[in-house]
Structure formats: structure tokens, C-alpha cells
Amino acid sequence: MKIRCEYNSIRLRLRKSEVAQLRAEKWIETTVHFPDGPVFAWELTLSSHKPEMAAQFDGGRISIAVPIEQAQAWMDTDAVSLEQFIPLSGGGSLHLLIEKDFPCKDRPEEDKADFFSELAAESPVTC
């Protein structure tokens, strides 16, 4: 599961195998380990208790929860993304975007079997 963070925006991109794991286990996590022990982690969970997507950050971990019904509709269709804007207390909003991952056509050596090639545009400019 890839993550891209920009100003008040978190984007997660999942491959086919990761969507299958999320469907089966209702949870998926990726970590980055740093020298001397710190770990940065991000996780995506399916929730039967949340009415809309939610996010929190605690102890070096980004946690994003998606209502199970919303996630199920996304996983079972050709829908590419789930999106939510969460208001922030100081104004503005946190933008959450969860997408099915497409192959990079400018990387011919990359194994494309685990990507959502069938949903990708025929001629993307780059990744």
C-alpha cells in the first residue's frame, strides 16, 4: 500500500492483492523502519461503527477507517477511488483519497500483474 502525503492530504493506493487482503481481514498495514528503532506506519481498516471515513495520527501511525458498506461497494465494482474531506478544528479540511493502484506505463520492467490495469487509462502521461 503506497502513501502520498501533501498539505492536509493523504492518498493511499492499493494493489489487487492488498484489496483482497483488506476484504478478507478488514485491515491492512504498511510500515517503514528507521535506524535506531522508530517505525512509521499507516493502516486502513474497515469499520462497522463509522458513518463516514475517518483518520487519526498517534504514535507514528496514521489510521484511516472506512465504513464497511462503502468499502465493499468500492471493492466490488470498477470504482477507482473513495474520497472524504474531514473538517479541521482550525479551519480547512483533511483530504482522504483511497485508490486502486494502476501500473506505470513508463516502467516496462515492472510486473503489472498485481495492478488494476483494466481500469487504467490507455495513455497516461506518467505515474
Short mmCIF file of the C-alpha atoms (twelve columns), coordinates in Angstrom:
data_MODEL
# 
_entry.id   MODEL 
# 
loop_
_atom_site.group_PDB 
_atom_site.id 
_atom_site.type_symbol 
_atom_site.label_atom_id 
_atom_site.label_alt_id 
_atom_site.label_comp_id 
_atom_site.label_asym_id 
_atom_site.label_seq_id 
_atom_site.Cartn_x 
_atom_site.Cartn_y 
_atom_site.Cartn_z 
_atom_site.pdbx_PDB_model_num 
ATOM 1   C CA . MET A 1   0.000   0.000   0.000   1 
ATOM 2   C CA . LYS A 2   1.521   3.252   -1.123  1 
ATOM 3   C CA . ILE A 3   1.058   6.511   0.711   1 
ATOM 4   C CA . ARG A 4   1.409   10.064  -0.529  1 
ATOM 5   C CA . CYS A 5   1.056   12.941  1.889   1 
ATOM 6   C CA . GLU A 6   0.826   16.577  0.912   1 
ATOM 7   C CA . TYR A 7   -0.556  19.596  2.732   1 
ATOM 8   C CA . ASN A 8   -3.691  18.301  4.540   1 
ATOM 9   C CA . SER A 9   -3.990  15.411  2.102   1 
ATOM 10  C CA . ILE A 10  -3.400  11.658  2.477   1 
ATOM 11  C CA . ARG A 11  -3.615  9.373   -0.537  1 
ATOM 12  C CA . LEU A 12  -3.431  5.571   -0.295  1 
ATOM 13  C CA . ARG A 13  -3.053  3.354   -3.352  1 
ATOM 14  C CA . LEU A 14  -3.751  -0.380  -3.090  1 
ATOM 15  C CA . ARG A 15  -2.817  -3.221  -5.430  1 
ATOM 16  C CA . LYS A 16  -5.170  -6.119  -6.177  1 
ATOM 17  C CA . SER A 17  -3.584  -8.375  -3.540  1 
ATOM 18  C CA . GLU A 18  -3.921  -5.628  -0.934  1 
ATOM 19  C CA . VAL A 19  -7.589  -5.093  -1.760  1 
ATOM 20  C CA . ALA A 20  -8.074  -8.870  -1.403  1 
ATOM 21  C CA . GLN A 21  -6.324  -8.799  1.988   1 
ATOM 22  C CA . LEU A 22  -8.443  -5.847  3.109   1 
ATOM 23  C CA . ARG A 23  -11.582 -7.722  2.056   1 
ATOM 24  C CA . ALA A 24  -10.549 -10.870 3.946   1 
ATOM 25  C CA . GLU A 25  -9.001  -9.371  7.075   1 
ATOM 26  C CA . LYS A 26  -10.771 -5.968  7.282   1 
ATOM 27  C CA . TRP A 27  -7.349  -4.411  7.941   1 
ATOM 28  C CA . ILE A 28  -4.078  -3.751  6.132   1 
ATOM 29  C CA . GLU A 29  -0.879  -2.088  7.336   1 
ATOM 30  C CA . THR A 30  2.441   -0.946  5.890   1 
ATOM 31  C CA . THR A 31  5.489   0.111   7.898   1 
ATOM 32  C CA . VAL A 32  8.800   1.871   7.391   1 
ATOM 33  C CA . HIS A 33  11.522  1.086   9.924   1 
ATOM 34  C CA . PHE A 34  14.175  3.683   10.703  1 
ATOM 35  C CA . PRO A 35  17.655  3.242   12.189  1 
ATOM 36  C CA . ASP A 36  17.669  3.089   15.995  1 
ATOM 37  C CA . GLY A 37  14.132  1.713   16.158  1 
ATOM 38  C CA . PRO A 38  11.431  4.259   15.216  1 
ATOM 39  C CA . VAL A 39  8.650   2.952   12.974  1 
ATOM 40  C CA . PHE A 40  6.292   4.937   10.769  1 
ATOM 41  C CA . ALA A 41  3.122   3.004   9.980   1 
ATOM 42  C CA . TRP A 42  -0.109  3.530   8.118   1 
ATOM 43  C CA . GLU A 43  -3.144  1.321   8.245   1 
ATOM 44  C CA . LEU A 44  -6.507  1.053   6.589   1 
ATOM 45  C CA . THR A 45  -9.379  -0.618  8.419   1 
ATOM 46  C CA . LEU A 46  -12.969 -1.434  7.606   1 
ATOM 47  C CA . SER A 47  -15.374 -0.282  10.285  1 
ATOM 48  C CA . SER A 48  -18.971 -1.157  11.021  1 
ATOM 49  C CA . HIS A 49  -19.052 1.688   13.592  1 
ATOM 50  C CA . LYS A 50  -18.166 4.712   11.445  1 
ATOM 51  C CA . PRO A 51  -20.760 6.536   9.302   1 
ATOM 52  C CA . GLU A 52  -18.018 8.032   7.067   1 
ATOM 53  C CA . MET A 53  -14.274 7.815   6.515   1 
ATOM 54  C CA . ALA A 54  -12.164 8.917   9.483   1 
ATOM 55  C CA . ALA A 55  -8.471  9.459   10.180  1 
ATOM 56  C CA . GLN A 56  -6.219  9.813   13.194  1 
ATOM 57  C CA . PHE A 57  -2.493  10.077  13.891  1 
ATOM 58  C CA . ASP A 58  -0.974  8.676   17.072  1 
ATOM 59  C CA . GLY A 59  2.463   7.354   17.980  1 
ATOM 60  C CA . GLY A 60  3.862   7.500   14.457  1 
ATOM 61  C CA . ARG A 61  0.823   5.727   12.973  1 
ATOM 62  C CA . ILE A 62  -1.732  7.048   10.503  1 
ATOM 63  C CA . SER A 63  -5.010  5.157   10.873  1 
ATOM 64  C CA . ILE A 64  -7.766  5.503   8.323   1 
ATOM 65  C CA . ALA A 65  -11.131 3.823   8.811   1 
ATOM 66  C CA . VAL A 66  -13.715 3.312   6.066   1 
ATOM 67  C CA . PRO A 67  -17.317 2.259   6.623   1 
ATOM 68  C CA . ILE A 68  -17.531 -1.382  5.612   1 
ATOM 69  C CA . GLU A 69  -20.513 -0.850  3.285   1 
ATOM 70  C CA . GLN A 70  -18.724 1.959   1.433   1 
ATOM 71  C CA . ALA A 71  -15.538 -0.109  1.117   1 
ATOM 72  C CA . GLN A 72  -17.462 -3.171  -0.054  1 
ATOM 73  C CA . ALA A 73  -19.092 -1.186  -2.873  1 
ATOM 74  C CA . TRP A 74  -15.656 0.131   -3.889  1 
ATOM 75  C CA . MET A 75  -14.024 -3.310  -3.803  1 
ATOM 76  C CA . ASP A 76  -16.862 -4.993  -5.724  1 
ATOM 77  C CA . THR A 77  -17.077 -2.516  -8.608  1 
ATOM 78  C CA . ASP A 78  -14.894 -0.702  -11.122 1 
ATOM 79  C CA . ALA A 79  -14.963 2.396   -8.903  1 
ATOM 80  C CA . VAL A 80  -11.390 3.670   -8.685  1 
ATOM 81  C CA . SER A 81  -11.468 5.759   -5.526  1 
ATOM 82  C CA . LEU A 82  -13.019 6.620   -2.195  1 
ATOM 83  C CA . GLU A 83  -12.771 10.231  -1.083  1 
ATOM 84  C CA . GLN A 84  -13.605 12.218  2.023   1 
ATOM 85  C CA . PHE A 85  -12.951 15.766  3.211   1 
ATOM 86  C CA . ILE A 86  -12.852 15.942  7.010   1 
ATOM 87  C CA . PRO A 87  -13.262 19.407  8.560   1 
ATOM 88  C CA . LEU A 88  -10.382 20.543  10.771  1 
ATOM 89  C CA . SER A 89  -10.930 22.470  14.004  1 
ATOM 90  C CA . GLY A 90  -8.743  25.375  12.869  1 
ATOM 91  C CA . GLY A 91  -10.465 25.647  9.501   1 
ATOM 92  C CA . GLY A 92  -9.852  23.864  6.245   1 
ATOM 93  C CA . SER A 93  -10.124 20.115  5.851   1 
ATOM 94  C CA . LEU A 94  -8.139  16.900  5.692   1 
ATOM 95  C CA . HIS A 95  -8.488  15.293  2.270   1 
ATOM 96  C CA . LEU A 96  -8.504  11.468  2.259   1 
ATOM 97  C CA . LEU A 97  -8.245  9.590   -1.046  1 
ATOM 98  C CA . ILE A 98  -8.059  5.812   -1.334  1 
ATOM 99  C CA . GLU A 99  -7.456  4.425   -4.819  1 
ATOM 100 C CA . LYS A 100 -6.946  1.201   -6.699  1 
ATOM 101 C CA . ASP A 101 -3.353  1.271   -7.955  1 
ATOM 102 C CA . PHE A 102 -2.587  1.394   -11.683 1 
ATOM 103 C CA . PRO A 103 0.606   0.237   -13.382 1 
ATOM 104 C CA . CYS A 104 3.141   2.769   -14.574 1 
ATOM 105 C CA . LYS A 105 3.345   2.520   -18.345 1 
ATOM 106 C CA . ASP A 106 6.701   4.302   -18.310 1 
ATOM 107 C CA . ARG A 107 8.217   1.387   -16.319 1 
ATOM 108 C CA . PRO A 108 8.205   -1.545  -18.771 1 
ATOM 109 C CA . GLU A 109 10.265  -3.777  -16.429 1 
ATOM 110 C CA . GLU A 110 7.651   -3.589  -13.656 1 
ATOM 111 C CA . ASP A 111 5.475   -6.672  -13.063 1 
ATOM 112 C CA . LYS A 112 1.982   -5.363  -13.751 1 
ATOM 113 C CA . ALA A 113 0.011   -8.449  -12.687 1 
ATOM 114 C CA . ASP A 114 -0.994  -7.054  -9.275  1 
ATOM 115 C CA . PHE A 115 -2.229  -3.691  -10.572 1 
ATOM 116 C CA . PHE A 116 -5.672  -2.650  -11.797 1 
ATOM 117 C CA . SER A 117 -4.568  -2.449  -15.448 1 
ATOM 118 C CA . GLU A 118 -8.114  -2.936  -16.703 1 
ATOM 119 C CA . LEU A 119 -9.191  0.333   -15.054 1 
ATOM 120 C CA . ALA A 120 -6.186  2.401   -16.169 1 
ATOM 121 C CA . ALA A 121 -6.317  4.983   -18.928 1 
ATOM 122 C CA . GLU A 122 -4.907  3.785   -22.224 1 
ATOM 123 C CA . SER A 123 -2.267  6.512   -22.433 1 
ATOM 124 C CA . PRO A 124 -1.355  8.035   -19.061 1 
ATOM 125 C CA . VAL A 125 1.369   10.631  -19.209 1 
ATOM 126 C CA . THR A 126 3.389   9.197   -16.293 1 
ATOM 127 C CA . CYS A 127 2.793   7.715   -12.845 1 
# 
